[in-house]
Amino acid sequence: MVREIFRQLPNEDVVYFGDTGRFPYGTRSKESIRHFSLQAANFLQEQKVKMIVVACNTASAQALDYLEERLKLPLLGVILPGAKKAVSSTKNRRIGVIGTEATVASGSYPLAIHQIESDIKVFSQPCPLFVALAEEGYLQKKASYLIAADYLAPLKKQKVDTLILGCTHFPLLKTVIQKVMGPKVTLADAAESVARETKAVLQNHGLLNQGPRAGQHKFFVSDLPEKFRRLSRRFLKYPVDSVQKIDINRY
């Protein structure tokens, strides 16, 4: 997702924080997710950011409203952009959602979809092992196909024609997911929509940087900076030369 923000907003400075020390959020309680999300937001505010994109489906689902009550700068989650993309893609009005356990349990995607089109059928399926498969580089292994076939069978049975990839890790498994679901199913990745809405929010608040200089990016994590550097080649397709570890519990 951040890669798409880099592409669509080339003149913006981006401060990226990855909570690598407490990841994944998908198996955490709502209280923990809210606490962690507020700590991350407090750190980013200290960096003098002008807007925060909550680029995590679980945090968007469980903590966005909590953050909006406590922060004064513009915020954007990933749920509504993903829902909009899925609604515009579906033809048979049957949408599937895959995500972490916490994202699926929140019911955020069905709620967002039904706010747009109330008569669309939504079917949700948690796929927690997909996160580990993406992290470990099991992008097209036999085990990945077997796990995907098991997870996605209920959604195939429901004949969904659009599938929301409701976790930022899941697009790495697009090849596997597409093969299991079949060529007639559209995979809805919110990255382009989120980047586009980020630009719109900045424009609406008079905050968009028009250049001419290229944006400068900073990367922070809560643990394992070297591992993040390695994974960034897979996730971001962007050369990350410097990653700083911070003590997130200070915030």
Secondary structure as UniProt FT lines:
FT   HELIX           2..8
FT   TURN            10..11
FT   STRAND          14..18
FT   TURN            20..22
FT   TURN            26..27
FT   HELIX           30..46
FT   TURN            47..48
FT   STRAND          52..53
FT   HELIX           57..70
FT   STRAND          75..76
FT   HELIX           79..89
FT   STRAND          94..99
FT   HELIX           101..106
FT   HELIX           108..116
FT   TURN            118..119
FT   STRAND          121..126
FT   HELIX           129..135
FT   TURN            136..137
FT   HELIX           142..157
FT   TURN            158..159
FT   STRAND          162..166
FT   TURN            168..169
FT   HELIX           170..173
FT   HELIX           174..181
FT   TURN            183..184
FT   STRAND          186..188
FT   HELIX           191..204
FT   TURN            205..206
FT   STRAND          217..221
FT   HELIX           225..235
FT   STRAND          244..245
FT   HELIX           248..250
//
